[in-house]
Amino acid sequence: MEPDISEMIRVSELTDEEQLSLARQATAFLTKFRWCAGVKESFLAFDIGSPIGVFLFRIEPRLIGIDDTLWVIVGHCPPAYIVCQDARDWAEAIQGYIREMQRWVDAIRSGGSVVGLIPVNVSPTIEHAEMLSKRLSFLQDLIDDKLF
């Protein structure tokens, strides 16, 4: 299922410097993966300034079986991508992001392994888990306020 882009802004049309900065972060994050041969299209789906941006990317996959449409979440939190099969819109993408990052936090808190969990670009320490947990709570509160 393809996400509805009718209310999204093409990254090529952005003029706000904070949004452009988030878009550059999202593009750099996604294109570092060897399975991404390039970006066909990108859209800003949701942002709250520099704290967080949610982008929709249509990519040229380098490998068979790689999704060609992905959500990318960037900002003052670890960057991540979420496949569209698991998230039909930006709100579901953020919820998926929070859920997967919380699994990482929970694994660290319980002394478990992070192998097989969403990659997080910091060392798996209690200190980092607590920092991420606070950001996830902040993000959840923002989303709850925005959606309801």
Buried (B, 14 or more C-beta within 10 A) or exposed (E): EEBEEEEBBEBEEBEEEBBEBBBEBBBEBBBEBEEBBEBEEBBBBBBBEBBBBBBBBBBEBEEEEBBEBBBBBBBEBBBBBBEBEBBBBBBBBBBBBBEBBBBBBEBBEEEEEBEEBBEBEEEBEEEBBEBBBEBBEBBBEBBEEEEE
